[in-house]
Amino acid sequence: MIREYFRVLMVDLSAGRSTITDIDGRNMVAGGSGLAALLFEKYGIPDKPWNEPGQPLIFAIGPLTGYFPLMSKTVCAFKSPYHDQFAESHAGGRSALSMRFADYDALVITGRAKSPSALIVGSRQIEIKDVHYLWGTDLYAAGKVLRRMLPGSGHRTILRIGPAGERQSPMACINADSYRHFGRLGGGAVMGSKNLKAIMIHGDSPFLLPEGKDYVKVFDKVYKDMTDTDMMSKYHNLGTPGNVRVMNDLKALPIRNLQATTDPATEGITGERFAEVALLRNAACAGCPVGCIHIGFVRERFREENRYIYRQISYDHELIFAVGSMLGVMDCFEVLKLIDVAEKMGLDVMSPGVALAWATEALAKGIITEKETLVPLAFGNAASYLTALQHMAYGTNEFYELLSQGTAKAAERYGGGDFACVLGQEMGGYATGETFFVSQALGLRHSHLDSGGYSYDQKPKGKNVEDAVKFMIKDEKGRVFLTSMVSCLFARGVYTDEVLGNCLKSVGYGTLADNMDTVAGEIQRLRWKLRVMTGYHPESVSIPKRFTEITTWKGQIDSVFLAALKDQYAMAIRGLAQPETAGSRAEK
């Protein structure tokens, strides 16, 4: 149903009640990232800590969700336990379509349940169910029980946390339908602080598509571009794991805590190697014809019963980098085992992988001892890392409790900040150069997807600070409009401005289609305003020394250019966070 307002489900866990409210703003913020920011502006408490019960946990979808392929993501917004500021995280799976079929544009959860609970939501059902017996269970065990509680698939999504989220670790993710995640910045901890083990959304209402030839024509064009051309084939074939070999060849793959950027041993963890020996099948998010989810397997033997089981584990470039090359683990099956343990614990794989890489180097340098690490951490020692991941999830001792709060915090306590590979949060898997380092370190989500800095580094752009800043601001603006639709960013090559405009008009959002650039700018400014309002000081962000010590295919990192770029980008962010006139000047 096309509507100019947003239909938002509000759930107060403390009071045990819910309301449905209509909120204006469709033509101002579109949906997704824009709607999440609008709702945080309305319901967030900037001067209260992230775990204040009244702080909102927000899930939002966009105006094109359910209407077009790869409009399959949900945006989650919250105050982050990582830095106590406004944050966003995105996930696929079935969550977006489940919300669309439940007829909600957004779900806003406040309060704290009296006991560990599961929130069950549908168009005809809203229930807060006591599941204290699931508290302490890993993600896999909890999933089995939750699926029996809400049977069926299709338009049903199950979002859940593991022990790391229950313990409120900033590295805790929200697992979405087993193979997707709201991974970065600690959404799992926010659920844990609200005593929420799970959120289950049942898309139990009809969803009518637009009548007329225009919609069919536009849909067919988009679908054919995604399935009959090569535009999306790389995501289905090797997928993002294909980047491992590419980055290694470019001397841009973080290896052994970024002490190296290339190593022939990475042949054991390339996308080609995974596909050859470990790939079991491909899967897709609901509403996606591409199938970019690559699922591998590991075999586990039960000696006492003399039998084996096979575990199915999704993998991608970021996970392979974090618990593979970054830890010096160069065997694809060992990497899958590490991913498996992190998944069971409900950890965002990237952050603990990078944190353990720092801990390994710190141990080798004598900054910490085995008294802290409990196991003999050493690059390539997968068995030790398997145990260490569990220590991080449970906060076994003071060291792991602190490390699970973030690598930078552990480095503040023990030393070794120069080689802590932190760019706002633990780095992504691209050591491409100065533009990427700055874009992740200062970006709103501290994600490699905030802008295409990693791509900019790979082009012969020179070292013009002004040009690089303009690129990051403009590229972020385009991406934030896509994440307000909410599109998977893999589809950004298909969803050009012209195509997006046609899509919006074909389903009835003509005003939004005619003002996309203006709306994108407003969403970009609103997000930055919220980040700064909650305590962000972009000019205070530091980039550790390790990032200036590496060499890529372009040569040694230019520390002077890096510093200048960081300062200018911080100024541009400050401008965007100001009223519209200042933001416009910063962009220009």
N, C-alpha and C positions, 0 to 999 in steps of 0.2 A: 504494500500500500504506500503510495507516494504521499508524503506529508512535509510541510514546511517547518514543523516542529520536531522535537525529539521525544520519544516515549521512553522514560527512564524508570527502572525499577529500583526503589530505595529499600534497603534492608538494614534494620537496626538490630544487631545481634544481642545487644545488652537488654533491650526491651522485648525482643522476640516478636517484632512486628515488621510489616512491610507496607509500602504505599507505592502507587504508580503515579508519576507526575509528568506533565507535559512541559517541556522547556523550549523556549524560542531560541533561534540562532542558526538554523540550517544554512541560510544564505550568508552567514558570517563566518562559520567555522567548519561547515561541510559535514564532519563526522570524524570517527577514528581519532587521530592525534589531536585534531582541533576540538572535538567534542570532549575528549578526556581532559584537555587543558581547561576548557570552559567549566567543566564539572569540578575540577580541582580548585579553580578560582572561586567557585561558588561554595564548595563544601570543605575545602582544605583549611587547616589551621596553621598558617606560616610560622607562628612563634611558639608552637608546641612541638615536642619531639615526635619522631616518626612512629613510635609505638604508643602514643596517646590513643586510647580507645576510640575517640571521636574522629581520628584521621580517616579519610576515605580510602578504600581500595576500589579502583574503578576499572571496569572492562567496557570497551566501546567498539562498535563496528561502524561501517561507513555507508554512504548512500548507494553504492554499487554492489555491496555485499549480497551475494545470491543471484545477482543479475548477469554477471560476466565471469569468465574463467580467471582464476588466480586472484580474484577479489576475495581472498580466503583467510585473511589475517584478522586478529583481534589485537587491539591496543590495550595494554594494562598500564595504569598510572597510579602513583603512590608517592609518599615521602620515603626516601630510601634510607635503610639502615646503614648503607655504605658511607654516605656523607650528610645525611639528615636534610636533604634538599629534594625538590621536585624531580621525579624520574619517570621514565617511560620504558616499557619492555614490550616486545611483540612476539606473538606465537601464532602458529597455524593449527593444523589438526582439524577437528570438527567444531571448534568453539564458535567461530564466526557464523556458520550456517545454523548452528543450534540456537544462537541468539536471534538470528533473523526469523527462524520458524517459531520461536517463542514470542515473536513480535515485540522485542525490546531493542532499542538503539543502544542502550547502555544499562549496566548494572552497577550500582554504587552501594558498597558494603561499609557500614560503620559499626562501632561498638565492639564488644568482646563477649563471646558466648560463655555461658556459665560453666560449661564443661566442654571437652573436645567434641567438636560437632562437624556435621556435613550439612551444607546448605543445598537443598534441592529446589530447583527453579523450573517452572514451565509456564505456559500461558494459563493453565488451569490449576496449578499446584505450586505453592511456596511453603517449604517446610524446613525447619531447623531441627535436625535429627541428632540425638546424642550418639556419638561413636567413640566413647572413651576407651573402648576395647581395642581401637585401632591406633591409639596414641603410642608411639614407640615402634610401630611396625615400619618396615621398609616400603618403598614405593610399589614393589612387585606384589608383596603380600597384601597391602592395602588395596591395590587395584583389583585383585581377585574378589575380595569381599564387596567392594563398591560396585563392581559390575553385576553382582547378584542382587544388590539392593535396587539398582536401576537397570533392569535388563533391556536388551535391544541395542542397536547401534545406529548407523545412519545419521539421524539428527540428534543424537545424544552425545554430549561431551562430558568428560570427567577430568577435572583439574584437581591435582592433589600434591601434597608435600610429603617429604620424608623426614627422618630424624634431624637433618640439618635445619630444616625449616622450623620444626618444633622447638629446637634450641635457639632459634632466631639468629642464625648466622647470616651475615650479609652476603655470603656466597651461596645461599640457598635459593633454588629455583622453584618455579611452579611447573610441574609436569602436566602437559596437555595431551591426553589420549596416547600415552606411552612413548611416542616417538618425536613429539614436539615440545617446546619449552618456552615459558617466559623466563629467560635465563639470567639476564644481567641485572645487577644493582639490587638484588635481594628481595624480590617479590615474595619468595617463599617464606622469608622471615616475617613479612607483614601478615601473611596468612597465619603463621604460627602465633604471632602476638595477639591475634583475634580468636585464638583457640579453634581455628578452622583447619581441619585435616583435609577437607575436600569441598569442592563446589561442583555440583552436577546440574547441568542445564539440559532440559529436554525440549527439543523443538517439536511441540505437539499441536501446532496450529497450521492451517493452510497458508500458503504463500503464493499469491497470484502474480503471474508475469504480465507485462504490458501487452495490450492488444495492438494490432496494426503492423504494417510492413516495415516501418522504420526500425523498430527494435530488432526484428528478425534479421534484417539486412546488416545492421551494425554488429549484432552478435556473431553472425556467420563469418564476417570479415575478421573479427578478433580471433575466433576459434580457429579459423584456417591459418592465420598467421602463426598461431602457437603450435599447431599440429602438422601442417603441410609444408612448412618452411624450416630452415635450419636455425631460426631465431632462438629457439628454446632447446634445441637438441643437446647442447653441451650439458645442460642441467639434468637431462634424463640419462645420458650415457655414462660418462665417468662422474658427472656431478662436480661439486666443488672440490672433492678430493683430487681432481685433476690439477688443482693449483699447487699441490705439493711439489711435483716435478718442475712445474713452471717457475715457482718461486726459488727452488733450489738452483735451477740453471741460471737464474738472474742474480744469484747471491743475495737473496732477499727472504730466505726462510729462517726464522728464529730457531737456533739449535743450541742445546745445552745452556739454557739461560742466556741466550743471545751472545754467547762467547764466540759463535761462528754463525755464518749465514749460508753456508753450503757444505755438503758432506756427501760423498758417494754412497755412504751407508743408508741414506734416505731412500734408496731404491726399494728397501724392504717395506716402506710405508707409503709408496705412491698410490695414486688413484688406480693406476694400471695394475699394481700388485694386488690391491684389495679386490678389484674386479676379477682378477685371474683366479684367486684362491679362496677368497673369503666372502664374496658377495652372494647372498642368498636370494634376494628379490628386491624389487623397487616398490615403493608405495607412494601415495599422494595424499595431500590434504583434501578435505571435502571441497568439491567445486573446482578441482584442478585436473586438467588432462595431461599434465607434463610428467608427473611421477619423479620428483627430484630426491625423494627420501630413499637413501641407500641403506639397506639392512643387511648386516653381516651376521656371522654366527661364531660362537665358540662352543667347544665341546667340554662338558664337565663330567668327570667320572665319580660315581659313588662306589668306593672300593668295597665297602662292606656288603653291598648288594651286587657288585660286579656288573653294573650297568652304566649307561651314559645318557645324558640329556644334552640337548642343543639349546642354547640361549640365542635369541634374536636381538641384535643390538644395532641401533642406527648410528651412522657415522657420517662426518663431513670434514671439510678441511680444517675448521677451527678446532674440532676435537682431536684430530690427528696431530695437529701442531702442538696442542696444549699438553697432551699426555704421551705424545710420540716424540717428535723432534726436540721439543723444549726440554724433555727429560732424557734425551739420548736413547729412547726406547725405539729400536728400528725394526721391530717385527710386528706385522700387522695384527697377528692374533694376540700378542701381548698388549697391544694398544686397545683392542676390543675388550680385553679383560679389565683393563683400567677404566675404560668408559663404563663398563657394566657395573663396577663397584660404585663409581661416582653417581650413576643413575639410581641405583638402589638406595643410596643415602640421601638423594634429593639435592645434590650439589650441582651448581653450574660448572660443567667440566672445565671450562676455560680458566676460571679463577684459581681453583685448587691446583691445577696443573702448573700454572705459572708460579704460584706461591711455593710449590714444592721444588721447582727449579731453583728459586732463590735460596730455599733452605738447604738444598744440596750443595750449592756453591758456598754458602755461609759455613756449613759443616766442614767442607774441604779447607776453608781458610782459617778455621779455628775460632770463628766468631761465636758459634754455638757448638755444643758437644752432643754426643749420643745420649747424654742425660736428658736433653731436651727432645731430640728427635725419636728416641725410644727404639728406632731401627736404624741400621747402617745405610742411610741414604747415599746413593752413588749413581751417577748418570749411567743409564742402561740397566739398573737393577730393578726390574719390574716388580719382583716379589716384594721388595721393601716398600715400593710405592703403593702396592695394593693395600698393605697394612696401614700406611701413613694416611691414605684417603679416609679410612674408617676412623682413625684418630682425629682427623680434622672434622669429620661430621659430628663426632660425639664430644669433641673438646676434651680429650682424655686427660691432658695435663695443662699447665699454665701456658706452655709454649704453643700447643695446638689450639688452645682456646684463643690466644692472641692472633695466631696465624690465620685462623678462620675468620677473623675480623677484617683481614686484608693484609697483603704483603707489606704495604707501606707502614702500617701500624706495627707489625713485627719488626721491621727494619728500624723504626724509631726507638724501639725498646732494646734491641740487641746490636744495632749497627748494621752496616752493609747496605745503606740506602743508595749508594752509587750504582749498585748492580741489581736493584729491585726493578723489575721490568713492568713498571706501572705507568700507564698513560690515562690518568683519571681513575681507572680501575685496571686490573691486570690486562696486559696488552692483547690485541688480536694477532692473528698469524701472518702479518705482513711487515717485513722489515724493509720496505721499499724506499724509505727516505724521509726527508724533512717534512714534506707536506702531510704525509700520512701520520707521522708522529704528532704533529701539532693538531691535526684534525681530530684524532682520537683523544688526545690529552685534554683538549678544551671543548670538544663537542658535547652537545646536550646529553646524549645517551652514553658518551664515552665508548662509542661503538665504531667499528670499521665501516659501518653503513650510514653514519651520520652524513658523510659526504664521500665522494669518490677520490679522496686524497691518495689512496694507494694506486689508483689509475693515473692520476695526474703525475705522480712521481715517475711513471713508466714512459712518459712522453717527453720529447725534447723541448720542454717549456722554458728552460733556463732557470735563473734564480732571481726572478723579479717578485719581490714581496707583495707588491700591490696586485699583480695579476693573480698570484696564488690565493690571496685573501678574497678577491672578487669571485674566483672560481668556487671556493668553499662556501661562501655565502649564497651564491646563485644556485649551486648544486644542491645544497641543503634545502633551499626553498622549493625546488622541484620535487625533491624526495618527500618533503613533509606534506605536500599536497597529495602525493600517491599514498602515503600512510594515513591520510585522512579519508581516502576512498573506501576501504583499506586494501591496497594492493600488495601482493608479494613483490618485493623490490627486484626479484629476478625478472619480472615482467616489464621493467621500466623501458626496455627497448621496444616493446610492443605498444605500450600505453603512452604514446606521444601526446602532446597537448591537443593536437587535432583529434586524435582518437578518443581521448578522455572527454573532450567537448561533445563529440558525437554520442558517446555512451550516455552522458548525463542528459542530453536533450532527448534521447530515444526513450528514456524512462520517465521523463517529465520534469527534470530539474534544469529547465532552461535558464533561469536567472543565475544559478550557480555556474552553469556552463559559460555564460557570457562574462563572468567576473572571476575566472579562475586565478589569474595572476594577482589580482587584488586580495582575494581570499587567502591565497597561499602566503602572501606577505603578512596578512593579519595573523594567521596561525603561527607563522614563524616568530613574530614579535611577541605574541601571547605566551608561547612556550618559554622564550628567553626571559620575559618579564617574571614569570613564575619561578624560574630557576634562580634568578638574582634575588627575588623577593624572599626566597627561603634560605638565603645565605651564601650564594655562589659568588666568588671573587675570581673571575677568569684571569686577571693579571697576577694572581698569587699562585697559579698552577706552575709547578716545576716539572721539568723533564729530566729524569736521572741521567747521570754521566754515561752510563752504559750505552745509551742511544747515540752518543757522539763518538763512540769508540769503534764502531763497526765500519766495514767496507762492503759496498754493494757493487754491482756491475758498473755503476757510475763513478766509483772511487770512494774515498773517505767521506763520511758525513761532514757537511760544512756547518760547524757549530755556530759561526757568526750568522749565517743565513737562518739557521734554526731558531736562534734567539730573537732575531728581528721579526721573523714570521710569527712566532708565538706572541710577541708584544703587539703587533699590528692586528692579529686576529682577536686578541683579547679586547682591544679598543673597539673593533667592529661589533663584537658581541655586546659590549656595554652600550653601544649605539642602538643596537636592535632592541635592547631591553628598555629603552626610553620610549616616550611618546612617539607617535607615528612620524613626526617631522624629523626627529633625530635619527630614528631607524632608517628612514628613507635616505638621509644623507650618508649614513654608514654604508648602506648598500651601494650607493652610487660612487 
